[in-house]
Amino acid sequence: MEEKPESRSGLIVGVEWASRVTTIAAGFSLPPLIGFGLDRWLGWAPVATIAGTILGFVVGPLEILALARQIPGRSSSGARGSRQSPLPPESMSGPPKESR
């Protein structure tokens, strides 16, 4: 399989990847930081920080999976919801045709 050369400039590709990495970092770090701020503001024990940390460890990997689905050059056959039918195409076209 031949890979096509990138038609966009290197700067555009670099900014796109920087945005992706920043989104992943925010997915991991923002929930615990928001939880810490809530703990300080409301005077709670580390309840919100712990909840934010757990949320961060759920949201972060989901961001990584979303990034993996967007990588160019991946075939869509492995993506969720795009299963191919095990039947050959001619069997999906309706009732069997009589041969004469």
KOLDOMAR-573784 format. One record per residue (C-alpha): residue in one letter; x, y, z; residue number from 1. Coordinates in steps of 0.5 Angstrom, whole numbers, plus 500, padded with zeros to 3 digits. Each point is the difference from the previous one (the first is absolute). Layout:
residues N
site residu:A c1:X c2:Y c3:Z num:NUM
...
//
This chain:
residues 100
site residu:M c1:500 c2:500 c3:500 num:1
site residu:E c1:503 c2:507 c3:498 num:2
site residu:E c1:499 c2:506 c3:505 num:3
site residu:K c1:499 c2:506 c3:497 num:4
site residu:P c1:504 c2:506 c3:502 num:5
site residu:E c1:497 c2:505 c3:504 num:6
site residu:S c1:497 c2:506 c3:496 num:7
site residu:R c1:500 c2:505 c3:506 num:8
site residu:S c1:506 c2:504 c3:503 num:9
site residu:G c1:504 c2:497 c3:506 num:10
site residu:L c1:498 c2:506 c3:504 num:11
site residu:I c1:493 c2:498 c3:499 num:12
site residu:V c1:501 c2:493 c3:502 num:13
site residu:G c1:504 c2:502 c3:506 num:14
site residu:V c1:495 c2:505 c3:503 num:15
site residu:E c1:495 c2:494 c3:499 num:16
site residu:W c1:504 c2:495 c3:504 num:17
site residu:A c1:501 c2:505 c3:505 num:18
site residu:S c1:493 c2:501 c3:501 num:19
site residu:R c1:499 c2:493 c3:500 num:20
site residu:V c1:505 c2:499 c3:506 num:21
site residu:T c1:497 c2:506 c3:503 num:22
site residu:T c1:493 c2:497 c3:500 num:23
site residu:I c1:503 c2:494 c3:503 num:24
site residu:A c1:504 c2:503 c3:506 num:25
site residu:A c1:494 c2:504 c3:501 num:26
site residu:G c1:496 c2:494 c3:501 num:27
site residu:F c1:504 c2:497 c3:505 num:28
site residu:S c1:502 c2:506 c3:504 num:29
site residu:L c1:494 c2:505 c3:500 num:30
site residu:P c1:495 c2:496 c3:504 num:31
site residu:P c1:505 c2:499 c3:506 num:32
site residu:L c1:502 c2:507 c3:500 num:33
site residu:I c1:492 c2:502 c3:500 num:34
site residu:G c1:499 c2:495 c3:506 num:35
site residu:F c1:506 c2:503 c3:503 num:36
site residu:G c1:497 c2:507 c3:499 num:37
site residu:L c1:493 c2:498 c3:503 num:38
site residu:D c1:503 c2:497 c3:506 num:39
site residu:R c1:504 c2:506 c3:502 num:40
site residu:W c1:494 c2:505 c3:498 num:41
site residu:L c1:494 c2:495 c3:504 num:42
site residu:G c1:505 c2:498 c3:505 num:43
site residu:W c1:499 c2:493 c3:499 num:44
site residu:A c1:505 c2:494 c3:501 num:45
site residu:P c1:503 c2:498 c3:494 num:46
site residu:V c1:494 c2:497 c3:498 num:47
site residu:A c1:499 c2:504 c3:493 num:48
site residu:T c1:508 c2:499 c3:499 num:49
site residu:I c1:499 c2:493 c3:500 num:50
site residu:A c1:494 c2:500 c3:496 num:51
site residu:G c1:503 c2:504 c3:495 num:52
site residu:T c1:506 c2:496 c3:500 num:53
site residu:I c1:496 c2:494 c3:498 num:54
site residu:L c1:496 c2:504 c3:495 num:55
site residu:G c1:507 c2:502 c3:497 num:56
site residu:F c1:502 c2:492 c3:499 num:57
site residu:V c1:493 c2:499 c3:497 num:58
site residu:V c1:500 c2:506 c3:495 num:59
site residu:G c1:508 c2:500 c3:498 num:60
site residu:P c1:500 c2:493 c3:497 num:61
site residu:L c1:493 c2:502 c3:496 num:62
site residu:E c1:504 c2:505 c3:497 num:63
site residu:I c1:505 c2:496 c3:498 num:64
site residu:L c1:495 c2:495 c3:497 num:65
site residu:A c1:497 c2:506 c3:496 num:66
site residu:L c1:507 c2:502 c3:498 num:67
site residu:A c1:502 c2:493 c3:497 num:68
site residu:R c1:493 c2:500 c3:496 num:69
site residu:Q c1:502 c2:506 c3:497 num:70
site residu:I c1:507 c2:498 c3:498 num:71
site residu:P c1:500 c2:500 c3:492 num:72
site residu:G c1:502 c2:494 c3:496 num:73
site residu:R c1:496 c2:496 c3:505 num:74
site residu:S c1:495 c2:495 c3:497 num:75
site residu:S c1:493 c2:501 c3:502 num:76
site residu:S c1:499 c2:492 c3:500 num:77
site residu:G c1:503 c2:500 c3:508 num:78
site residu:A c1:495 c2:506 c3:502 num:79
site residu:R c1:494 c2:499 c3:504 num:80
site residu:G c1:494 c2:499 c3:497 num:81
site residu:S c1:503 c2:499 c3:493 num:82
site residu:R c1:499 c2:492 c3:500 num:83
site residu:Q c1:500 c2:497 c3:493 num:84
site residu:S c1:495 c2:495 c3:499 num:85
site residu:P c1:503 c2:493 c3:499 num:86
site residu:L c1:495 c2:499 c3:494 num:87
site residu:P c1:503 c2:501 c3:493 num:88
site residu:P c1:497 c2:506 c3:497 num:89
site residu:E c1:495 c2:496 c3:495 num:90
site residu:S c1:497 c2:497 c3:506 num:91
site residu:M c1:498 c2:507 c3:503 num:92
site residu:S c1:496 c2:502 c3:493 num:93
site residu:G c1:494 c2:497 c3:502 num:94
site residu:P c1:497 c2:493 c3:499 num:95
site residu:P c1:503 c2:495 c3:496 num:96
site residu:K c1:499 c2:500 c3:492 num:97
site residu:E c1:498 c2:494 c3:496 num:98
site residu:S c1:505 c2:498 c3:495 num:99
site residu:R c1:497 c2:497 c3:494 num:100
//
